[in-house]
Each structure stands twice: as C-alpha cells, then as structure tokens.
Amino acid sequence: VEQYVETLNFFKLEQFRPLLLAILKKFKDKKEIKKALRLIVSWLVRNLITGSLGGGTLEKEYANKAKKVFNEEIKNSKELREELKKLIPDDAEFKEKFIVATVSTEKYARYYLRAIENQKKGITSPELIVNSDPDVVNLEHILPKNPHKNWLNFDEDQVVSLNKRIGNLTLMQNKLNSEQGNDPFSQKKIYFMSSDLWITKMIADNYNDWTPDNIRDRQEKLADIAVQTWNLNFDSQ
C-alpha cells in the first residue's frame, strides 16, 4: 500500500487525494485497499495518456467517489471499479491514444518505459515506482533532439513531431554523452544491443534502421504491453 501511495505521489497531482484518503480510512481489508489504489494508478495513467477528462472534471469525479466511499456507498474495490467504469478510458481507447502519445515530461516518460519493462519481465505490480532517479536510469531519445547530418531519414517537421513520441524514447543505464547521442543509428544500435533492458535491446533486435515508420511500429508494440501494465482486471490477484 505504501508503494502505491508513493507511486501516486510521484505524479504530484492533487485531484485523487480525497479519494485516496477515503479509501485508506474506510476500506478495512488491506488487499482491498491495494486493489483500489492500483485502480487509481491505472485511472491516472490512462487519463494522462488520453487526456479524456480535464482537470476540473477529474477533481469533481474524484471528490464524488470519495464521498461515496466515506458514506460507505462504495465498500470495496469491485464497487469502486463499477463506479469508475464510464470514466476510465477502456483498453481500446487507451491503446489508440498510446500509439500516438508524445511525452514532454521526462520523469513521466522514464516511469512509463520502466513500468512497461517490468511488465515484459513478468514483475508483480509492474506499475509501481522502482527507481525514478535519472542518474540510475536515463531517458534517451533514439532520434536526437538536434540531429546532425547522420539522420537523413527525417525532415525538420518529422524531427519536431516524432522526437518526443514514446516510440522514439528508451532507457539507458549509462547516459550517452552529447557526441554519442548524435551518432548515426548504426552506431547507437551497438549500445542498445548490449543493454540489459528489454525495452532498449528490442530496438537493436527489431530494426536495421531508424525511420518514422519504425518509430510508429515500436510505439504500437509498446502500446500492447501498456494495456497490460495499467490494466483494470484485478479479480485474479
């Protein structure tokens, strides 16, 4: 439960806090608390990716559900999920928006990629924060932010539109310096191939070159795993 609270606080958002406090006060079973907080994490991430509800609407809905929990109209995680069903983006919408998602906040990008890595490796509760320290796990742009002549597959408009796409982002345990960061893909691929992280090694395993189409292809592959990572099915847990 503490780890879920830590994960929620990582985002530094406030709308969910009344609901969080109501759950902690009113739900008696620790397993039910865990399931409910996991549901809130999935709700939060799915809304961040889809942008389906504005901040004011989210705040109102969190407060409404918090009141129902406090008044014991919602007594467990299943009832909470039923209440949230129309508010949480479903798998199809989440995947559709994830496929084209751009992430400007680097700590969020690190979190998304690390959680997907954990899911791929079969780690229990992959959506929990493990280590968000950029000195330990660094975010890398495969297509650099300011590419040199080594990146002829991309025109200027594509660099702007695709640079922060999730499909163009990966994790490195050792930061590439600025010179290496602008190396052609053939050189970067050597670093990716030696990575212990699936999410990075898969780039070298799957792509001989780096193109707009390959960014989109990788992002679609990651979207399939994202649906499993922030899923809404906790009945078997």
N, C-alpha and C positions, 0 to 999 in steps of 0.2 A: 504494500500500500504506500509506504514511504517513497518507493521508487516511482510509482505512478504520480504522486504529488510532485516529486522533483521534476518529472518529465513535463507535467502541465506547467509548472512554474518557469521552465526553460523558455517558453514562448513569450513570457512577460505580457500576457493578455489577462484582462480582469473580468471579462463577462461571465466566465464559467464559475467564478469563486463562490457566489451564493449557493449554486447547486452542489459544488464540492463540499461546502461546509454542512449543508443539509444532509447529504449522504453520510458524511462522517458522524454526524450526531444521531441520525435516525436509523440507519441500517445496522442491525445487531451482528450479523454474520460477516466475518472478515472476508470470506470468499465472495459474498455478495457485494461488498464494498469494492473489492478488487475488480470484479466484473464490471461494475458501474463506472469506475474510474477508467478502465480500459475502453469502455464505450465512449466516454467523453474525449479521450485522446483521439480515437478514430473520428469522432464527430468534428473535433477541432481541425485535424489534418485535412480531412475531406473538404471542409469548408474553406480552409486556406487555399487549397489547390483549385477548387471550383469557383470560389467567390460567389456562391449561390445565395448567401444571406449577408446583408450588410450589417455593420457593427451594431446599429440601433436595434434591428430586428433580432439579432443574436442575443443581445443583452436582455431584451424583453422576454424571449423564449427561455433563456436560462433561468431568469427570475421566476417565471411562471412555473417551470418544472420544480424549482427549488421550493416554492410554496406548497406544491402538491406533495413533495417528499416530506416536508416538515409537518404537513397536516395528515400524513400517513394515507393519502390517496394513492401514492406510489410507494409500495413497500419492499420492492426487490428489483433486481437488475432487469428481469424479463419485462416487468411492467414499465420500467423506465424506457426500455428499447421500443416497446409498443407506442409509448407517448412520443418518442422521437422519430418514429418511422417516416413521417412525412417531411421531417426537417433535415435528416441526414441524407446527403447525396447517395443514391444507390450505386451498386458496383458498375453498372453500365455508364452512368454519368461521370463517376469518379475516374474510370479508365479513359473515357473520351477526353476529359479535361487534362488528365495527367499526361496524355500523349503529346499535348501541345504546350505544356506548362513551362513557363520561364520563372526562374527564381533569382531575385536580386539580393536577398538577404543571405549572406554566405553561411551563417551558422544554421539556418534552416536547410540549406542545400546539403551541408555535411550531415545533418540529422537524417534527412530523407534517404541519402545514399547509404549511410551506416545501417539504418533500420532495414533497408532492402537487402544489404549484405547479410545481416543477421538472419533474415527470413530465408534467404537462399541457403545458408549454412545450417538451417534447422534449429536455431537457437530459440528457446522458450521465451515468450514475450519479446519478440524482436523490436517492438516499437518503443521499448524503454531506452532512456538515455544511458549510454555506456560511458563514453568519453567524448565531450564536445570541444576539447582543447585543440585549437588549430596547430599547436606545436607538436601534437602527437599524431593527429590525422589531418592532413592538409587537403584543402579543396584545390583541384587542378582543372583548368579549362583546357580541353584537348585542342580545339581551335583556340589559339591565344586571343586575348583581348585586343592586342595590337599586332596582328600578324605581319611578318615581313614577306618578302617575295617567295618564301617557301610554301605558301598556301594559295596556290593559283586556282584551286577548285572553288574558291569563294570570292564573290564580288563584294564590294563595300556594304551593300544593303544586306547581304546574307550574313556578313560578319556581325552586323548590328542585331539582326533578328534572331540569329541562332547561337550567339556566343554564350548566352545565359540559359539556354534551353537545358533541361535536365539531361537530355541525351548527350550533351557536349561536356558534362561535368563528371569528374571522377575523384577518387580519393587516393592519396599517396601517403605512405608512412614517412617518406623523406621528401621535403619540398624541393622541387626543381628550381634551380636558380633562373634568373631572368633570361640568360643566354640559352639555356636548355629549353626553357619554356617556349621559345620561338623556333626551336628545331623543327625540321620537317617531320611529318607523321612517321616516316620510315625510321627516324632516329628515336622519336618518343616511344614508338612501339617496343623498342628494346627494353626501356624502363618498365613499360606496362607488363611485358611478358614475364618479368622477374618478380612481379608483385605477389604478395601472399593473399591479397584481397581479390575475391572472385570478381567483384564489380569492376575492377581495373584490368585484371588478366583477361577477362572475356573480350575486351576491346582488341587485344592482340590476337586472340584466338579466332575472332569472327570477321575481322576487317583487314583487308590488304591496303586500303587507302582510306582517307577520311574525306567524306563528301557530305553535302546537305542531305542526301538520301540516307546515308549511313547514320547520321545523327538522328533522323526520324525513326529509322529502323531500330536503333538501340533504345530509343526512348519508348517505343512501343513494347519492346521486350521488358523493360523495367516497369512499365505500367501494369503488365500482367502480374508481376510479383508484388507491386504496390497494393493491388486489390486484396491480396492475401495478407499482406503485412498489417494494414489497417482495416481488418475485416470486422464484420458485425456479428459473427457467429461465435458465441462463447458457450453454447449449450453442452459441448463435449468436454469443456475444461472443468 
